[in-house]
Amino acid sequence: MTMKSGGQQLNMKVGQTSMNIPLLSPFAGFLGGIFHRKEAPKAVGRHLWLCLVLGALVASTSQAQAQTPAVTVDNDFNPSVNDAVYSIALQPDGKIIVGGAFTMLGGRSCSYIGRLNPDGTVDPSFNSGLGNVIYSIAFQPDGKILVGGSSGTFNGQNNSSIGRLNPDGTVDFGFNPRADGNVNSIAMQPDGKILVGGAFTTLGGQSRAYIGRLNPDGTLDLSFNPNANSEISTIALQPDGKILVGGYFTTLGGQSRAYIGRLNTDGTVDLNFNPGADGIVNSIAVQLDGKILVGGGFTTLGGQSRAYIGRLNPDGTVDPSFNPGSSYVIYSIALQSDGKILVGGWFDTLGGQSRSYIGRLNNNSPATESLSFDASTITWLRGGTGPEVWRTIFETFSGTIWQNLGSGTRIAGGWQLTGLSLPTNSTIRARGFVTEGYLNGSTWFVESIAGPPFITMHPTSQTVAIGQPASFGVVADGAKPLQFQWFVNGFPIPGATNPVFQIPSTTDSDNGNIYFVRVSNPAGSVDSQPAILTVIHPLDLPEALDAPSLIWTTSGSALWQAQTNVTHDGIDAAQSGAISNNMSSALNATVTGPGTLSFWWKVSSESWYDKLAFYIGGVKEAEISGEVGWQFRAFPITNGLQSISWVYSKDISVSQGADAGWLDQVVFTEGTTPDPLIS
């Protein structure tokens, strides 16, 4: 099988078990792409999916060395797709926009782009109706969504390979720059202008060879025309406004540039930056210290041996301290907020270690950051090896929601927002937006919080059966690190210092206990709302039938159960077991006569064929069928030990109603005559 993806020619042979192009989003732990098959295909085909990976990754002391990821798959997050995912974009509200070659998402018809809720379910309100494969997604500050991909249609209208969606997923028909070939990469500038790279030769109706820049309204920026001689795969912005580009080209702006180059803000080539590679550059990631991570299909970079991955100094020279090496092509690079490097591609070894298609590298210096504020100014300083961001916003927590304070302005070493009026006990959040991954077509954010902690989800009261486990949890945020201490009835619980407190097996002594958690950090503390634990004894049949003096048994294909949903006395009753066709469920006891047995019963079944019957000594005394409400019945019991039974039975076909019988308020009175029948 041969697949053309954003300029990448990939070949998969019959019998080959894997083909992976991971997309990486370190903030949320998302992976997308084409993943491992459990068995080799008998014919050409692909198995593609999207998953969410959570867990801590084990650190290593060596520099630029692959790590063994101790990760688990979140089984609760499984939207499923029927074809490749090339781009993942995390919204500030936690929703996830995914783009690719799929036509089904989460079991719904969804062509090429869709939105997931944070739990992985599909957001049905988002439906763009695109008609082209999506390679790149980018957010504008106003929440509108830029998408790039192969040539196709938006809602049935030919809109070439680039377009813009409104926040609800509808097409913005006022934005129509048109490109005549694939758009692989979109990058937002802080001034709102839009950099576009791909396989096109015209953009916005003008000649633009593989790269161009749009104004915020989608019109072409006529002042920007770098002119490459072949496809642009990836674009990355530096904080000084200069533009890093990678791809298939060998000339850029009339200058010799082998697969990688840098442009000035006006689109002219930076003559002082010319590392050169001997093969395609697929992904570029800019560190806060100005160093540049590069991944692709090359084996030399800047004249030095670098197997598919390398790092450049800000001036374009090769960083000699970074040379992990990969066994084959790198498609995706993404930086975590702590500076560790996620890598995806076609490799089976990374940094000399066995790694299949995805791995993580340690950086040789840490990422640093500090968030501080006073009454009028917020300052977010970031440095080291963390990911560079192109835009920041600052927010304050109001007690229930985050309120936007404004966008940051870049300063030396970070970002700042001035002209504020902030209480001293404020909790402040800074978010910076990152664009990296496959073709630099995915986007997410890094964040930092300063101020006292706050609780967004309090523990809730619980009722559990005795002997069953119970757990209480809290979701909190604030300046890190956060500390947790759980209390019971006002006293701290030794060792209960995690966000979740668990009781493995409840006892009577736990009944009525009141729990809360105190969350603290150096800036302050906050107590959660209290939660009460109620421990109950499981309901049994004698209690539900109001006849604890009788010895009860249940038999048949399914057993009768005590329950509280359908009752005559408003408290509890017994219900027949859940059975299928040609089965029965029996409730049995014995009494010693003479006396009178009375009870209330009810049935919901197929009329005439599925029945609830009453037996004394094995002889049927009465039966009801169909939809019969509560009825009172009384029967004489003769001298001696007598068996009594209630049996719900079904014939060989058809189920109607609730398909069950119920029994309540059973009374046996010795030596009496039965009351008249009441129905």
Order of alpha helices (4+ residues) and beta strands (2+ residues): beta-beta-beta-beta-beta-beta-beta-beta-beta-beta-beta-beta-beta-beta-beta-beta-beta-beta-beta-beta-beta-beta-beta-beta-beta-beta-beta-beta-beta-beta-beta-beta-beta-beta-beta-beta-beta-beta-beta-beta-beta-beta-beta-beta-beta-beta-beta-beta-beta-beta-beta-beta-beta-alpha-beta-beta-beta-beta-beta-beta-beta-beta
